[in-house]
Amino acid sequence: MDLQSEHEKYLCQYFNNRPVFVLNYPRELKAFYMKNNSDEKTVACFDLLLPEIGELIGGSVRENNYQVLREKAQKIDLDINNLY
């Protein structure tokens, strides 16, 4: 399950109402084009959470290997003929 707004706000409260970075989400929760970490379970990404706001910004490392990108797209039944 991905984090919802109330979860994000709770994390900030838990850490004394300070900004929090959440890193390396499970691969299944994020977009196929995000680069896998070496554990093959998570992806190289982050969200910056702010108290009373939740997610302010997020980012990730994008997969740059065309073959890996094609394979990941095929696994989710994306039409790879549109990938250039």
Phi, psi and omega per residue, in radians:
M1 nan 2.291 3.100
D2 -1.312 2.762 3.130
L3 -1.211 2.354 3.042
Q4 -1.688 2.929 -3.091
S5 -0.951 -0.738 -3.118
E6 -1.162 -0.551 3.085
H7 -1.191 -0.748 -3.137
E8 -1.083 -0.772 3.129
K9 -1.138 -0.667 3.112
Y10 -1.095 -0.740 3.132
L11 -1.031 -0.735 3.093
C12 -1.113 -0.737 3.107
Q13 -1.088 -0.739 -3.129
Y14 -1.032 -0.626 3.139
F15 -1.730 0.812 3.003
N16 1.030 0.710 3.106
N17 0.920 0.792 3.115
R18 -2.055 2.770 3.060
P19 -1.056 2.560 -3.099
V20 -2.337 2.362 2.973
F21 -1.723 2.275 3.020
V22 -1.892 2.212 -3.030
L23 -2.071 2.693 2.893
N24 0.990 1.099 3.116
Y25 -1.158 2.721 3.038
P26 -1.005 2.411 -3.076
R27 -0.946 -0.676 -3.068
E28 -1.149 -0.356 -3.077
L29 -1.570 -0.192 -3.004
K30 -2.063 2.978 -3.070
A31 -1.130 2.603 -3.062
F32 -1.079 -0.447 -3.048
Y33 -1.460 -0.007 3.081
M34 -1.383 2.483 -3.072
K35 -1.291 2.308 3.083
N36 -1.200 2.508 2.953
N37 -1.359 2.965 -3.086
S38 -1.098 -0.380 3.126
D39 -1.340 -0.159 -3.141
E40 1.079 0.177 3.124
K41 -1.949 -0.411 -3.084
T42 -2.194 2.893 3.094
V43 -2.064 2.731 -3.108
A44 -1.390 1.607 -3.102
C45 -2.634 2.976 3.108
F46 -2.671 2.751 2.924
D47 -2.276 2.409 3.008
L48 -1.743 2.089 -3.124
L49 -1.852 2.394 3.093
L50 -2.063 2.525 3.119
P51 -0.981 2.454 3.093
E52 1.118 0.017 3.121
I53 -2.061 -0.799 -3.017
G54 1.656 -2.486 -3.071
E55 -1.185 2.200 3.071
L56 -1.727 -0.734 -3.106
I57 -2.690 2.646 3.077
G58 -2.440 2.770 3.123
G59 -2.791 2.970 3.118
S60 -2.766 2.855 2.960
V61 -1.480 2.274 -3.139
R62 -1.562 2.517 3.088
E63 -1.129 2.223 -3.113
N64 -1.934 0.012 3.092
N65 -1.659 1.999 -3.048
Y66 -1.020 -0.727 -3.124
Q67 -1.117 -0.766 3.121
V68 -1.111 -0.739 3.126
L69 -1.071 -0.764 3.102
R70 -1.058 -0.795 -3.128
E71 -1.094 -0.746 3.124
K72 -1.142 -0.681 3.118
A73 -1.141 -0.736 3.133
Q74 -1.099 -0.640 -3.135
K75 -1.092 -0.458 3.132
I76 -1.839 0.287 3.089
D77 1.049 0.622 3.041
L78 -1.460 2.447 3.129
D79 -1.192 1.777 -3.070
I80 -1.288 -0.164 3.098
N81 -1.190 -0.265 3.117
N82 -1.649 0.037 3.121
L83 -1.623 2.110 3.119
Y84 -2.258 nan nan
